[in-house]
Amino acid sequence: MHKRILPAVALGAAATLGLAACAGGSTGSGDEPVDGKGQELTVWIMKGTNPDSTAFYDAVSEAFEEETGATVTIEEVQWADAHDRFVTSIAGGTTPDIAETGTTWTAEFADAGALLPIDEYVDAEKGLRDDLVEGLEVAGTYDEELYGMPWYAGVRSLVYRTDVFEELGLEAPKSWDDIVAAGEAIKAAKPDMLPFPVPGDAEFQVYPWVWGAGGEVATLDGDEWTSELDSEESQEGIEFYTGLATEHGFSSAGATTWKETDLRDAFTQGNVAMMLSGSWTPKALVEANPELEGKIGAAVIPGKDGGIAPSVLGGSHLSVFNTTKNADLAWEFVKLMTTGEFAEKWADETGYFPGVQSAMEEALASTDPLVAPFAQQMVEGGASVPVTPNFGAVQAKKTTNSMIQAILGGQKDVATATKDAAAEMTELLNQ
């Protein structure tokens, strides 16, 4: 069952089969180095995440060859084409040894039988299991086995205009009541500014309010998924979130069709005081409008009465495919990329956070107001959508967005909209 703070997934007996049994090798983790002399690995990485990717790939490839004797061919794949390419390569048995898999794809590819479980390898590395960022670990776990090694992630937190808050004597909200109080003050003092827009076409903006009220998106009992968007707790969270627009007037009619990019555009234009936004966005906000330099702050998303409301982790795993001829060698490359020096280097160059907590120590200790809150949100309040191959169907149908838009547009009340959305989601998750 996948809960709000996403407890560590218990490993079943099947995990002991490990990669080695699947790929005909012996575990190379631990003190014994893997001899890969004369061998070559193929790796697919998504294009665009790292602006300095060539220099990074050169460095990691050189380090890997020095360590194992093996060479690496890294191919960049466009995100827009990647899913179809994976599906085609899985069907044809032409997958790479290793690939970056988006957090919502890992379960799908594992369910298709294309990935190898890596529990045996992770557990052979002292302390590594406890070091994994929890939300990413859960997103990489399918049928009680780990198929995706946490690599990097970003998370949405509360982003706000510090200059506006300082001018009005406000502090960063620590509860839902604080959000409303700040919004009312901003609405009164700055009628041309939207205190807290509610974008209708932005699914991952919705779930923190469900979780922050104690609700769930969906839970698993045996083999059966049940959406709980219509539970009393979930309805309370959705009522609060949509009420920022319908009750308090903190949004606009136009925002009913906004995506997250539209929300960020409005913020850069100086029209928004508070919003949920990703840890990878503050730099881009300032680049789009240099006048915002020093005027942007971040805070964890507050739960109803305080604390941290979980937020969806967006990011990627590195996964080993079952077509690899040397699983031990493939794991060594995954480990090199996702832990230690190269994990930190990738995070520095991309603006995302590493998938292991030890590589996030600097971020967690940072006094930078645009780093520390996101790091805290990720470690203490990072969550995953339901880990099932069928969640893609929910997203394709826009079940959650349609629910929010129906409420914002007045077509349905919260009770009706959540009941309809829960029924649709439950059906899609159990197809």
N, C-alpha and C positions, 0 to 999 in steps of 0.2 A: 504494500500500500504506500502510495507516494504522498507524503504529508507536507505541511507548510514549510517546515524547516528541513524537510527531507532527511530523515534519519538514515544512517548508514545501512546499505542493503546487505542483509545476511547472505553469505555465500553458500550455495547448495553443494551437495557432494559432487555434482558434475564438474565443479570448478577444479577439482583435483586432477582432472584429465589433462588440463593445461594445454599450452601451445605445443609442447614437444610431442605429445601423443598424436596431435592432429597433423603435425608437419614432419614427423619422423625424425626428430632431433632430440637432443638433451638440453635441458635448461642451461643457458649460458650465463645466467645472472649470478652474482656473487663475486668471489675472488678470482675465478678462472676467466682469463680474457678469451674472447671468441676469435678464432683464427678465420678471417674472411679473405685471405690472400687469393687473388685471382677471381674473386666473385664480385658481382655487381648487383646493386639494388635499384629498383625504379620506384620513384616517389612522386605522387601528385600533390601539389599544393595549390590552393586557390589564389588567384591573381588579384592584387590590389590591396591586400591587407597591410603589407609592408612596403612602403615606398622605396626602401633601400634593400630590396630583396636580393639583388645580384650579389652584393658584397656579403650579405648574410649567408647565402647559400654556398658561396665560395669558401667562407670560413668554416662552416659546419662540415662541408664535404672534406676539406683538408684535415680537420680534426678527426673525423671518422676514419679516414684512410690511415692516418698515423696510428690510430688506436687499434684498428682491426685488420688493416691491409686491404680492405674492400673499397671499391669505388661506388659512387652514388650518381645516378642520373635524376635530377629534379626537374619535373615539368610543371609549368604553371598552367592552371585550367581556369577559365572564366566561370565565376559563380553561376551566371545565367545558363551556361551550357552543362554545368557539372552533373546535375542530377540525371539528365538523360544519358550522358556519357557513362556514368556509373552503371545505370540500368543495362545499357547495351553491353558494357564490358563484363558485367556479372553474368549475363545470359551467355556470352561467348567464351567465358573462361579466360578473358584477357586482362584481368585487373592487375594493377601494379602490386608490388610487394607491400607498400605502405601508402596511405593517403590521408589527407586531411578530410575529416567528415564533420559536417555541421552537426550541432548537438541534436537537431530534430531528425537527422538522417541515420544516425548510428544504429538505433533500434531497428529501423527498416532494413538496413543492410545485414544486420545480425540475423533478423528473422528470415531473410532470404538465404541464409547459410553461407554468406560470402565472407564473413569475418571470423577470425580466430579469437577465442577468449584469452585474456592476458593475466588472469588472476595469479597463476603460478609465478609469473615473472615479477609482478608487482610485489607479491608477498615475499619473494626471495631477496628483495632489496630492503635492508633494515630501515624501518621507520617510514617507508614510502607510503604504505597504505594510509597511515594516519595523517600524512602530509597532503593528501589530495584535497583539493577544494571540493567540499561536500556536494554542492549543487551540480558541479560538472561530473563528479563520480556517479551520481544517481542518473544523470542524463546519459551516461555511457554504459549503464548497466541494463541488460535485458535478460529476462528469465533467470535472474539471480546470478548472472555472470557478467564480468566486465569486458566489454568489447572496444571501448574507446578510452585511450589514455588522455586525461585532461591536459590540454595544451595551453589555450588562452581563452579569456572571456572578458566580456564587458557586462556592465549591469546598469540599470536605470535607477537613478536616485532623484531627489528633489533639487532642481536648479532654480535659483531665484536672483533677482536684481538686488544686490547688496546696497547700492546707492539709494534705492527706493525704500528699502527696509530701514536704513539708517536715518533717512530724512524723516520718516514717520515714527521713529522710535520703536521699531518692531524687531523681534528676534526670530531666528529660524524656527518654524513650527515643530513642536515636539508631540503633538497630538492632533486629532481631527478638529477638535474645538479651536486649536491654535490656527489651523489653516483657515477656518471660517472667520475668525477674528481678524486675522491679517488681511484676508480678502475683503472684508467689509471696510476696513480702514483704507485700503488702497482704492477701492471702488468710490469711496466718498471723496478722497483727496485727489484722485487722478481719474476722472471719468472717461478719459480717452484710452486708458490702459485696461487690458483684460487681466483681472487678478489671477485667474486660474482656468484657462481654456480646457474644454473637454473634447478632444478630437474623436470623431465617431468611427474613423477607419484606422484605429491603432490598437490592435488586440492586446499587446503586451503592456499597455498602459492600464488595462482593466484589472488584471489579476492581483496586483498588490493590494487593492481595496478589498477583494474577496478574501485573500489570506489575512489581511490586517484586521478583519472582523472575525476571524476564526473560522472562515468557510474554506471550502475546497473547490477546485475546478472539477476534478473527477477522482474517484477512488476505485481501487481494484479489490475484488473479493473472489478468490479463486481465479477463474478465467473470465470473470464478468466485470466489465467496467460500468460504473454508474456516475453520470455527471451530477454534481451537487450544486450547480449554479442556482438552483431554486430552493436551497436550504435556507432556513431562517437567517443564519449568519451571513451566507453569501448575498442574500437579498439586502441585508443591512449595508454591506459594503458597497454594493452596486447602487443602492438608494442614495448613499452619501456621495459617491462619485458623480453620478448623473445629476444629483441635486445641486452640485456646485454650479451647474448651468441652469437647471429648470427651477430651482428654488431660490438660489442666491444671486443669479444673474452674473456669475463670474466669467461666463463664456460668451459666445456669439452664435447666431443661427448658422453662419457660414462654417463654423468649426465642426458642425455635424458631419461633414464629408471630409474633414482634414485627415491626412496621414501624418505620421511623425515628422516627415520632412516639412510639411506645411506649418506645423507647430513651431519648429525651429526657425523657419523663415520669418514667422511673425515675431518671434523673440528677437531675432537679429535686427528687425526693423524697429525695435523699441516699443512694441505694442503689447508685450506680455510681461507680467511680474513674476509668476511662478509657473513651473511646468515639471513634468517628469522627463528626464532626458538621459542619454547614455553617457558612460564615463569617457567615451571616445569623442564626445562632441564639444566640450568647452573650448578647445583650441580652435576648432572650426568656426564656432560662434564668433570668436574674436577676429579671426581672419576675415569673416564675412562682414564684420562691422568693427573696425579698430577702436571706435569710440566706447565699446563695451569693455575694453581692457581695464581690469581692476574693479569692475562693477558686477561681476558674476560670482555667486557663491553656490555651494552645494551642501546638502544635508541628507541624512538617511530618510527614507520614507517612513513617516510615523505610523504606528498602529493606532487603532481607535483610541486607546487610552494611554498611549506612549509606547516606548520600545521601538522595535524595527519591524515594519511590514515587509515580508519577503518580496523580492523582485526577481523577475525571470532573468536567468543568466543567458546571455547570447554569446556564442563562441564556437570553438571547435575542439575536436579530439584528433589524435593521430591513431589510426586503426591499422591493424595488420590483416591482410587479405589471405584467404585460404589457398591462393595460387602460389604463394611464396615458396621457394625451394629451401629456404634457410630461415626458419622462424627465430632461431636464437640471434642470428645476425640482424634480422629486422627489428627485434626488440632492442638491441643495442643502439640502433639508430634512433628509435622512438625515445629511449631513455636520454640519449644525448640531447635531443631537441627539446624535451619537455621538462628537464630538471637542470638545476645548476646554472652555469654561466650563460648558456645559449637560451634558456628560458627567460632569464633576466634581460638579455640583449634583445630578444624578440619583443618583449613587453616594452622596453624603452623605445624601440624604433616604431612601434605600431600604436602606442597609446592604450593598448589593452593590458589586462592583468594576467600574470602567469596562472597556470592551472595547479600549481603546488604552493602551499602556504609559505614554505621556507623562502621561496623566491619573492614573496610579497612583503617581507619584513620591512624593507625600506619604505614601501608605500604605506604600510600600516603605521609606521613611526613618523610619517611625514607631517609637517605642520602646514603644508600647502593646502589651502582651503578647497582646492579643486582636485585634490588627490585623496586625502585621508577619508573623507566621508564615503566616497565610492568604494575604497578598499574595505572599510568597515561593512558597508552594505553587502559587498560580495562575500566576505568571509562569514559574517554573522547573519545575513539575510539574503543569501542567494538561493534561488529555487528553480525548479524545472517544471515545464508543462508535463502532462501525463506521458510517461515513457512507453510508447506503443507505436508500432508502424502505422496505425490508423489515425494518429493525430494529424497527419498531413491532410487527410480527408476533411477533418474539422476546419482546418485553416483554409483549404480550398473552397469550402462552402461558406466561409466567413460567418460561421455560426455566432461567434461572440460579437463581432462588429455589427452584424445585423440586429442583434439584441440591443446593443447600446444605441444604435441609430433609431430604432423603433421607439425607445424611451425618450431620447432627446427630441425626436420629431413629434411626440405626442400621439403616435399611433397605438401604443400599448403602455399600460402601466407596468411598474416593476414586477409585480407578481405574475402577470400574464407573460411578459417578455422573458423572464427568467425560466418560467415553466416550459415555454415553447423551446427555448434554447437548450435547456437541459435534456428534453426529450430528443431533440435532433442530435445533440452531441452524444448521448448514450447510444443511439442507434448507429451512428457513424463509427464510434469506438469499438463496437461489437460486430462489425461487418466481417 
